[in-house]
Every structure is written in C-alpha cells, then in structure tokens.
C-alpha cells in the first residue's frame, strides 16, 4: 500500500462514518422527541414515561453483549443492514395502535434491534482509532450527538407540530430504511476478520470471556463509569421536557430547546475536548467531569429559570464528554477484540439508560419530579468514591511490584 493510500483511507473512513453517525443520531433524536411528546399527548404520567423510555433500554441490554460476538463472527456490514430493518417496520406500525402500553412494547422490540447497529459502528470506529488518533476519540459520539441532540429534536418538534405524530413515525421508519441501504456500501471496503466458530467453546463461552475482560481494570472501570454516565444522560433525556413544562412552566418549544442546547454542548465538547484531555491528562479529566456533573445536577434540581436549566444541561454534556474521551482512549489502546469490548462497553451504557429512566420514574413518584436531579447527586458521589478507593488499593501492590 502506498503512503497516499494509507493517509487517504482513514480520512475517507472518518468522513463516511461521521455522515452515517449524524444521520443515525438525527433519526434516534427524532424518535425520542416524537415518542415523548406522543406519550404526553395520550396522557402518560412521569412513571409511565419512565417505563416507555426504559423498555427500549431493556431491549438493548438483553442483546448488546451477544451483539459483539455476533458481529465478531459475521462482520459489521451484514449485521448492521439486517438490524436496521426491524426499527423501520416497528416505527411504521406504532401509529396503528393506541395506548402507552403498546408504545412501551414497540420501544422494547426496537431496543432488541438497536444493539447490533450501535456495536457494529462502535467496533468499526475502535478498530480505526489508532490510525485516526486519540485526539479524535470523541468524534464518533460527537457526530451521533449532533444528530441526536440537535438535528433530531429540531426535526421531531417540527414534525409533531406541523404534520402530526403519524407522519413523524413514518419518517423515522423510512430513515432507518435509508440507513440500511447506505450501510451496504459504507462497509464495502472494510476488511472483516471472521472469528473461528469454536472460539467461544475454547474460551469457555461468552460469560467466561466477559469475566476475563472485566478482570482488566481499565475495562471494568470504563464500563462502570459508562453505566453511570448513561443513566445520568437517560435521566436528562427522559424527564427534562416534562420537568420544564410541568414544574418550570415553560412552553413546549422552550422545553425541546433545552434538549437541543444540551446536544449542541455535547457536540462541541466531544469534538473540542480531545486535545485538552491529551494535553492535561486523564486525572484532570476525571476531576473536571465529576465537578461539572455535580454542578449540573444541582442546577437542574434547584433552578426553574430557562437559562439556569440550560446551563445545567450544558454542564452535564461537558461531564459526559470528558469521561467518554478517557474511556474511548483507554479501550482503543487495549488488546482485546474490539467487537467484544464494544459489546461490553455499550452494554454498560445501555444498562445505564435502562436504570436511569426506570429509577428516575420511581424517584419522581416518591419525591416529586422537581427533586429528581438532586436525589441523583449521591449516586454520582458514591460511584466516584468507589473508583477512587479501588485505585488506592491498587497503588500499594503496584509499588510493591516495582520494588
């Protein structure tokens, strides 16, 4: 391979990958907004809204881990195409039935398809990260968030207001179909290394491999932090619109714009913080992420003004971006198969999404929606304390080995 080819390929991969990620994020963002507004329209309360959001995450949890092993064996291109057809058909079917229970069931079925799409993209990106550079470790999630947090809510709010919910779900379904077709060419140049059919048996099965992966400290801590980050993001994404409209008495447009501001902040942070993390170190990123998360939760739980709520969302975005950059850099440097490690890492995030939506619904019923984000702060502090104590226990053994 010539030098020009080796320098062109990462750039071409990155451009195509960012385009697909942004389009995928916009579709997911549309679906979240339209689903939330549709649920409110049919009379769902905070608990039911949490269940609807949690069902999609539950579906993801069930199949995310197997998805990594399936993709490692059959390749991302084929799996991504097939997994995009399910959400297409299900979104087209949602308007045919009424009631929040059916909506929850539909989101559960969609959630069973999503892991194969996410893990396929994440594993492909991790494989290329060494060639692309760790300073671009957040670009995949940045493009995904550009669509999910900015373009998707904008389109979802417009579609639900101007054309109705039925047309909105039809558009979402067609978008999944378009991504399925595009994926056939997107991974055409990717070299897939098939996994030996007996590899799982030789290593003692999937769960034995998961246990082996979690024995690596970097993987275990990255997954724990990703779980907490996913739960916190789910808390914001699921309840901020209802909180803004019912507690802060904001309009629907203002409530949706809070999601968009948070999404825009995530995009800027994911694209811009990579260089900062590389220069300042991972320890700084951990401390800054924890501080921003706590301050953001404090604002969201105590403020009712539009701009203070927006500032809280921005701080949560900065916290999530900083910690994601550290996690991606650590996992990209690891020697474990990237499809399998992506499955485990994404499982942690989806477990967080499930627990954040469901637990948030329970907490809001017990203490009120206005106190939800304040009650989340102790969980963040406990997770940070656990990671710090675990690191302190490792330091003496590391010193003893060096001595």
SEGUVO-925854 format. One record per residue (C-alpha): residue number from 1; x, y, z. Coordinates in Angstrom, 3 decimals, padded with zeros to 6 digits, always signed. Example, Ala and Ser with C-alpha at 12.3 -4.5 7.8 and 13.67 -1.06 7.14 Angstrom:
# SEGUVO-925854
[1; [+012.300; -004.500; +007.800]];
[2; [+013.670; -001.060; +007.140]];
***
This chain:
# SEGUVO-925854
[1; [+000.000; +000.000; +000.000]];
[2; [+001.345; +003.400; -000.926]];
[3; [+001.668; +006.194; +001.586]];
[4; [-001.040; +008.218; -000.147]];
[5; [-003.462; +005.304; +000.162]];
[6; [-002.699; +004.847; +003.846]];
[7; [-003.302; +008.524; +004.556]];
[8; [-006.429; +008.733; +002.399]];
[9; [-008.211; +005.734; +003.859]];
[10; [-008.535; +006.979; +007.462]];
[11; [-009.801; +010.340; +006.208]];
[12; [-012.329; +008.710; +003.861]];
[13; [-013.461; +006.325; +006.588]];
[14; [-013.872; +009.208; +009.046]];
[15; [-015.921; +011.312; +006.608]];
[16; [-018.304; +008.463; +005.730]];
[17; [-018.536; +007.338; +009.325]];
[18; [-019.366; +010.821; +010.637]];
[19; [-022.088; +011.211; +007.996]];
[20; [-023.731; +007.909; +008.915]];
[21; [-023.400; +008.640; +012.645]];
[22; [-025.000; +012.093; +012.292]];
[23; [-027.890; +010.695; +010.238]];
[24; [-028.361; +007.844; +012.706]];
[25; [-028.317; +010.273; +015.620]];
[26; [-030.865; +012.548; +013.950]];
[27; [-033.207; +009.600; +013.476]];
[28; [-032.824; +008.481; +017.095]];
[29; [-033.275; +012.069; +018.297]];
[30; [-036.462; +012.444; +016.264]];
[31; [-037.774; +009.180; +017.677]];
[32; [-037.065; +010.227; +021.289]];
[33; [-038.797; +013.604; +020.948]];
[34; [-041.803; +012.322; +018.999]];
[35; [-042.201; +009.357; +021.347]];
[36; [-042.035; +011.597; +024.436]];
[37; [-044.486; +014.172; +023.070]];
[38; [-046.796; +011.421; +021.803]];
[39; [-046.755; +009.764; +025.232]];
[40; [-047.610; +013.083; +026.919]];
[41; [-050.341; +013.644; +024.326]];
[42; [-052.019; +010.304; +025.156]];
[43; [-051.864; +011.076; +028.886]];
[44; [-048.791; +009.208; +030.158]];
[45; [-047.580; +010.323; +033.590]];
[46; [-043.966; +010.536; +034.793]];
[47; [-043.869; +006.879; +035.871]];
[48; [-045.329; +005.658; +032.566]];
[49; [-042.981; +007.921; +030.648]];
[50; [-040.060; +006.371; +032.505]];
[51; [-041.306; +002.860; +031.688]];
[52; [-041.640; +003.690; +027.989]];
[53; [-038.093; +005.044; +027.863]];
[54; [-036.763; +002.144; +029.938]];
[55; [-038.283; -000.504; +027.662]];
[56; [-036.060; +000.453; +024.734]];
[57; [-033.030; +000.374; +027.005]];
[58; [-034.147; -003.021; +028.353]];
[59; [-034.240; -004.424; +024.836]];
[60; [-030.744; -003.087; +024.246]];
[61; [-029.477; -004.608; +027.481]];
[62; [-030.720; -008.062; +026.546]];
[63; [-028.831; -008.279; +023.247]];
[64; [-025.917; -005.845; +023.437]];
[65; [-023.430; -008.373; +024.778]];
[66; [-024.319; -011.118; +022.265]];
[67; [-024.227; -008.483; +019.515]];
[68; [-020.484; -008.026; +019.963]];
[69; [-019.845; -011.746; +019.475]];
[70; [-022.240; -011.987; +016.514]];
[71; [-020.502; -009.072; +014.787]];
[72; [-017.073; -010.518; +015.544]];
[73; [-018.144; -013.656; +013.671]];
[74; [-020.267; -012.334; +010.791]];
[75; [-018.999; -008.796; +010.237]];
[76; [-020.448; -005.340; +010.843]];
[77; [-021.761; -004.646; +007.333]];
[78; [-024.182; -007.586; +007.148]];
[79; [-025.373; -007.297; +010.742]];
[80; [-025.922; -003.522; +010.536]];
[81; [-028.099; -003.882; +007.434]];
[82; [-030.364; -006.545; +008.926]];
[83; [-030.627; -004.777; +012.282]];
[84; [-031.836; -001.566; +010.613]];
[85; [-034.890; -003.250; +009.082]];
[86; [-036.563; -004.007; +012.438]];
[87; [-036.827; -000.387; +013.662]];
[88; [-038.048; +000.622; +010.204]];
[89; [-041.033; -001.757; +010.332]];
[90; [-041.827; -001.152; +014.004]];
[91; [-041.899; +002.650; +013.705]];
[92; [-044.243; +002.311; +010.751]];
[93; [-046.520; +000.148; +012.939]];
[94; [-046.630; +002.380; +016.052]];
[95; [-049.424; +004.715; +014.787]];
[96; [-051.658; +001.714; +014.041]];
[97; [-052.343; +001.086; +017.743]];
[98; [-053.067; +003.343; +020.717]];
[99; [-052.157; +003.445; +024.395]];
[100; [-048.927; +003.828; +026.327]];
[101; [-048.597; +000.057; +026.874]];
[102; [-048.344; -000.624; +023.134]];
[103; [-045.882; +002.240; +022.825]];
[104; [-043.741; +000.646; +025.542]];
[105; [-043.902; -002.767; +023.821]];
[106; [-042.897; -001.221; +020.481]];
[107; [-039.926; +000.543; +022.086]];
[108; [-038.880; -002.767; +023.669]];
[109; [-038.895; -004.513; +020.274]];
[110; [-036.962; -001.645; +018.694]];
[111; [-034.465; -001.896; +021.535]];
[112; [-033.773; -005.520; +020.589]];
[113; [-032.528; -004.358; +017.163]];
[114; [-030.537; -001.276; +018.146]];
[115; [-027.550; -003.026; +019.844]];
[116; [-026.446; -004.661; +016.605]];
[117; [-026.341; -001.256; +014.899]];
[118; [-024.545; +000.513; +017.738]];
[119; [-021.958; -002.194; +018.396]];
[120; [-021.230; -002.526; +014.668]];
[121; [-020.433; +001.183; +014.414]];
[122; [-018.552; +001.378; +017.701]];
[123; [-016.327; -001.613; +016.914]];
[124; [-015.532; -000.256; +013.445]];
[125; [-014.521; +003.075; +014.973]];
[126; [-012.371; +001.485; +017.682]];
[127; [-010.503; -000.550; +015.048]];
[128; [-009.599; +002.642; +013.202]];
[129; [-008.843; +004.780; +016.270]];
[130; [-005.093; +004.110; +016.277]];
[131; [-004.875; +005.372; +012.690]];
[132; [-007.261; +008.259; +013.243]];
[133; [-005.682; +009.435; +016.511]];
[134; [-006.855; +009.579; +020.136]];
[135; [-007.496; +013.310; +019.834]];
[136; [-010.462; +012.332; +017.619]];
[137; [-011.754; +009.701; +020.053]];
[138; [-014.921; +011.724; +020.648]];
[139; [-015.731; +012.413; +017.003]];
[140; [-017.996; +009.384; +016.566]];
[141; [-020.134; +010.240; +019.582]];
[142; [-019.884; +013.905; +018.620]];
[143; [-021.438; +013.228; +015.216]];
[144; [-024.012; +010.920; +016.768]];
[145; [-024.885; +013.599; +019.327]];
[146; [-025.047; +016.293; +016.644]];
[147; [-027.922; +014.378; +015.140]];
[148; [-029.421; +013.062; +018.368]];
[149; [-029.261; +016.219; +020.458]];
[150; [-029.618; +018.976; +017.877]];
[151; [-030.957; +017.928; +014.465]];
[152; [-033.246; +015.191; +015.793]];
[153; [-035.103; +017.292; +018.399]];
[154; [-035.471; +020.144; +015.909]];
[155; [-036.993; +017.864; +013.277]];
[156; [-039.034; +015.926; +015.837]];
[157; [-040.584; +019.072; +017.300]];
[158; [-041.364; +020.385; +013.823]];
[159; [-042.859; +017.123; +012.583]];
[160; [-045.063; +016.603; +015.642]];
[161; [-046.320; +020.181; +015.477]];
[162; [-046.877; +020.612; +011.753]];
[163; [-047.641; +017.152; +010.391]];
[164; [-048.813; +015.099; +013.361]];
[165; [-047.390; +012.071; +015.123]];
[166; [-048.359; +009.518; +012.459]];
[167; [-046.322; +011.240; +009.770]];
[168; [-043.449; +011.615; +012.233]];
[169; [-043.264; +007.872; +012.914]];
[170; [-043.439; +007.167; +009.166]];
[171; [-040.481; +009.491; +008.545]];
[172; [-038.492; +007.778; +011.311]];
[173; [-039.181; +004.351; +009.796]];
[174; [-038.098; +005.485; +006.341]];
[175; [-034.885; +006.929; +007.779]];
[176; [-033.963; +003.534; +009.225]];
[177; [-034.576; +002.028; +005.796]];
[178; [-032.289; +004.568; +004.161]];
[179; [-029.525; +003.800; +006.653]];
[180; [-029.878; +000.082; +005.911]];
[181; [-029.355; +000.719; +002.210]];
[182; [-026.456; +003.128; +002.772]];
[183; [-024.680; +000.647; +005.040]];
[184; [-024.311; -001.824; +002.159]];
[185; [-021.799; +000.499; +000.546]];
[186; [-020.375; +002.019; +003.702]];
[187; [-018.598; -001.097; +004.880]];
[188; [-017.770; -002.367; +001.403]];
[189; [-014.078; -001.542; +001.764]];
[190; [-013.794; -002.810; +005.348]];
[191; [-011.758; -005.944; +005.879]];
[192; [-013.662; -008.265; +008.208]];
[193; [-011.679; -010.948; +010.026]];
[194; [-014.066; -013.834; +010.817]];
[195; [-013.953; -015.500; +014.213]];
[196; [-013.335; -019.241; +014.469]];
[197; [-016.678; -020.976; +015.051]];
[198; [-015.211; -022.900; +018.008]];
[199; [-013.543; -019.894; +019.639]];
[200; [-016.349; -019.368; +022.168]];
[201; [-016.246; -023.006; +023.242]];
[202; [-012.489; -022.975; +023.577]];
[203; [-012.567; -019.944; +025.860]];
[204; [-015.399; -021.294; +027.984]];
[205; [-018.293; -019.366; +026.464]];
[206; [-019.434; -015.763; +026.345]];
[207; [-019.719; -015.254; +030.096]];
[208; [-016.231; -016.585; +030.693]];
[209; [-014.923; -014.100; +028.130]];
[210; [-016.855; -011.285; +029.789]];
[211; [-015.352; -012.219; +033.146]];
[212; [-011.906; -012.225; +031.556]];
[213; [-012.476; -008.792; +030.057]];
[214; [-013.727; -007.346; +033.341]];
[215; [-010.581; -008.655; +035.032]];
[216; [-008.762; -005.853; +033.203]];
[217; [-009.009; -002.798; +035.453]];
[218; [-009.236; -000.326; +032.571]];
[219; [-012.180; -002.159; +031.005]];
[220; [-014.027; -002.652; +034.304]];
[221; [-013.743; +000.990; +035.383]];
[222; [-014.621; +002.289; +031.914]];
[223; [-017.776; +000.147; +031.922]];
[224; [-018.789; +001.277; +035.425]];
[225; [-018.342; +004.939; +034.529]];
[226; [-020.167; +004.449; +031.224]];
[227; [-023.086; +002.876; +033.122]];
[228; [-023.373; +005.901; +035.408]];
[229; [-022.951; +008.329; +032.521]];
[230; [-025.650; +006.518; +030.517]];
[231; [-028.014; +006.590; +033.483]];
[232; [-027.486; +010.317; +034.014]];
[233; [-027.991; +011.092; +030.333]];
[234; [-031.166; +008.996; +030.329]];
[235; [-032.401; +010.916; +033.353]];
[236; [-031.992; +014.194; +031.498]];
[237; [-033.322; +012.957; +028.162]];
[238; [-036.383; +011.266; +029.643]];
[239; [-037.573; +013.833; +032.175]];
[240; [-036.275; +017.274; +031.180]];
[241; [-039.187; +018.014; +028.823]];
[242; [-041.795; +017.023; +031.397]];
[243; [-039.926; +018.894; +034.152]];
[244; [-039.621; +022.021; +032.019]];
[245; [-043.308; +022.012; +031.046]];
[246; [-044.907; +020.888; +034.339]];
[247; [-042.525; +022.195; +037.030]];
[248; [-040.837; +025.192; +035.409]];
[249; [-043.961; +026.098; +033.385]];
[250; [-042.038; +026.523; +030.123]];
[251; [-043.559; +026.116; +026.673]];
[252; [-043.081; +023.002; +024.534]];
[253; [-040.677; +024.846; +022.244]];
[254; [-038.599; +026.013; +025.202]];
[255; [-038.586; +022.511; +026.702]];
[256; [-037.415; +020.918; +023.452]];
[257; [-034.800; +023.637; +023.006]];
[258; [-033.239; +022.557; +026.329]];
[259; [-032.569; +019.162; +024.744]];
[260; [-031.097; +020.887; +021.707]];
[261; [-028.824; +023.126; +023.784]];
[262; [-027.594; +020.120; +025.714]];
[263; [-026.989; +018.286; +022.442]];
[264; [-025.094; +021.212; +020.927]];
[265; [-022.922; +021.442; +024.035]];
[266; [-022.175; +017.719; +023.777]];
[267; [-021.106; +018.079; +020.150]];
[268; [-018.783; +020.990; +020.911]];
[269; [-017.299; +019.170; +023.912]];
[270; [-016.778; +015.861; +022.117]];
[271; [-015.086; +017.497; +019.144]];
[272; [-013.152; +020.075; +021.131]];
[273; [-012.097; +018.421; +024.382]];
[274; [-009.946; +015.688; +022.830]];
[275; [-006.902; +017.917; +022.529]];
[276; [-007.482; +019.259; +026.054]];
[277; [-007.586; +015.753; +027.559]];
[278; [-004.441; +014.711; +025.676]];
[279; [-002.605; +017.789; +026.968]];
[280; [-003.947; +017.933; +030.536]];
[281; [-004.052; +014.232; +031.336]];
[282; [-006.730; +011.783; +032.313]];
[283; [-006.642; +012.598; +036.020]];
[284; [-007.657; +016.184; +035.249]];
[285; [-010.460; +014.909; +033.004]];
[286; [-011.853; +012.714; +035.801]];
[287; [-011.898; +015.574; +038.341]];
[288; [-013.352; +018.093; +035.887]];
[289; [-016.039; +015.619; +034.790]];
[290; [-017.152; +014.903; +038.354]];
[291; [-017.276; +018.606; +039.256]];
[292; [-019.287; +019.517; +036.153]];
[293; [-021.752; +016.659; +036.693]];
[294; [-022.463; +017.612; +040.301]];
[295; [-022.911; +021.297; +039.497]];
[296; [-025.153; +020.464; +036.535]];
[297; [-027.380; +018.211; +038.647]];
[298; [-027.572; +020.903; +041.320]];
[299; [-028.791; +023.476; +038.793]];
[300; [-031.317; +021.106; +037.221]];
[301; [-032.698; +020.170; +040.621]];
[302; [-032.930; +023.627; +042.159]];
[303; [-033.463; +026.099; +039.294]];
[304; [-036.698; +026.785; +037.409]];
[305; [-035.453; +029.515; +035.090]];
[306; [-034.847; +028.679; +031.431]];
[307; [-031.195; +029.717; +031.258]];
[308; [-030.242; +028.040; +034.536]];
[309; [-031.796; +024.786; +033.328]];
[310; [-029.910; +025.195; +030.060]];
[311; [-026.673; +025.739; +031.991]];
[312; [-027.319; +022.548; +033.927]];
[313; [-027.707; +020.616; +030.680]];
[314; [-024.507; +022.114; +029.287]];
[315; [-022.559; +021.075; +032.396]];
[316; [-023.881; +017.506; +032.142]];
[317; [-022.782; +017.453; +028.498]];
[318; [-019.276; +018.603; +029.383]];
[319; [-019.011; +015.980; +032.131]];
[320; [-020.165; +013.149; +029.863]];
[321; [-017.850; +014.229; +027.037]];
[322; [-014.744; +014.384; +029.214]];
[323; [-015.265; +010.940; +030.693]];
[324; [-016.173; +009.429; +027.316]];
[325; [-012.930; +010.657; +025.782]];
[326; [-010.924; +008.987; +028.543]];
[327; [-012.868; +005.726; +028.204]];
[328; [-012.523; +005.567; +024.415]];
[329; [-008.793; +006.269; +024.547]];
[330; [-008.285; +003.517; +027.128]];
[331; [-010.354; +000.964; +025.242]];
[332; [-008.792; +001.850; +021.900]];
[333; [-005.350; +001.066; +023.348]];
[334; [-006.450; -002.311; +024.736]];
[335; [-005.567; -005.587; +023.025]];
[336; [-008.982; -007.268; +023.498]];
[337; [-011.053; -007.809; +020.321]];
[338; [-012.779; -004.519; +019.598]];
[339; [-016.163; -006.049; +018.683]];
[340; [-016.332; -007.890; +022.005]];
[341; [-015.102; -004.945; +024.051]];
[342; [-017.582; -002.678; +022.221]];
[343; [-020.411; -005.045; +023.096]];
[344; [-019.479; -004.967; +026.776]];
[345; [-018.907; -001.196; +026.822]];
[346; [-022.201; -000.474; +025.077]];
[347; [-023.979; -002.902; +027.383]];
[348; [-022.811; -000.787; +030.322]];
[349; [-024.171; +002.369; +028.700]];
[350; [-027.493; +000.716; +027.897]];
[351; [-027.824; -000.695; +031.394]];
[352; [-027.353; +002.888; +032.497]];
[353; [-030.032; +004.087; +030.101]];
[354; [-032.469; +001.473; +031.377]];
[355; [-031.772; +002.070; +035.066]];
[356; [-031.721; +005.862; +034.674]];
[357; [-035.134; +006.021; +033.011]];
[358; [-036.785; +003.449; +035.267]];
[359; [-035.202; +004.585; +038.535]];
[360; [-035.897; +008.200; +037.611]];
[361; [-039.576; +007.381; +037.199]];
[362; [-039.687; +005.705; +040.625]];
[363; [-037.806; +008.543; +042.348]];
[364; [-040.043; +011.177; +040.756]];
[365; [-043.108; +009.372; +042.108]];
[366; [-041.628; +009.262; +045.614]];
[367; [-040.072; +012.720; +045.992]];
[368; [-041.547; +014.702; +043.126]];
[369; [-040.179; +015.499; +039.700]];
[370; [-038.657; +018.753; +040.914]];
[371; [-036.310; +016.928; +043.326]];
[372; [-035.280; +014.173; +040.928]];
[373; [-031.889; +015.576; +039.880]];
[374; [-030.922; +016.478; +043.455]];
[375; [-031.543; +012.877; +044.537]];
[376; [-029.216; +011.699; +041.782]];
[377; [-026.168; +013.503; +043.184]];
[378; [-025.397; +010.927; +045.926]];
[379; [-025.237; +008.165; +043.297]];
[380; [-022.612; +010.088; +041.338]];
[381; [-020.575; +010.710; +044.501]];
[382; [-020.760; +007.032; +045.540]];
[383; [-019.527; +005.855; +042.135]];
[384; [-016.656; +008.338; +042.215]];
[385; [-015.726; +007.240; +045.737]];
[386; [-015.759; +003.584; +044.706]];
[387; [-013.398; +004.220; +041.771]];
[388; [-011.062; +006.287; +043.951]];
[389; [-010.916; +003.654; +046.707]];
[390; [-010.272; +000.926; +044.166]];
[391; [-007.423; +002.921; +042.722]];
[392; [-005.933; +003.483; +046.176]];
[393; [-005.992; -000.265; +046.852]];
[394; [-004.081; -000.886; +043.614]];
[395; [-001.338; +001.614; +044.350]];
[396; [+000.425; -000.344; +047.168]];
[397; [+000.525; -003.524; +045.076]];
[398; [+001.902; -001.594; +042.110]];
[399; [+004.603; -000.066; +044.292]];
[400; [+005.471; -003.487; +045.722]];
[401; [+005.837; -004.945; +042.230]];
[402; [+008.106; -002.119; +041.161]];
[403; [+010.202; -002.549; +044.309]];
***
